[in-house]
């Protein structure tokens, strides 16, 4: 399990997904580029605990 630093991203804060894990899930191609257009839903599960669901298309 990778430990990632929380960073300022524009007017928000965020963390990055490790590229090797994103590649294993098919989100990143062999060149290290995104393999499509993806969206993420972040839900707070508990104090200081969030889950992330990734979608490759949005339902209308």
Secondary structure, DSSP 8 states (H G I E B T S, - for coil): ------EEETTEEE----HHHHHHTTSB-TTSSBSS--EEEEEEEETTEEEEEEESS---
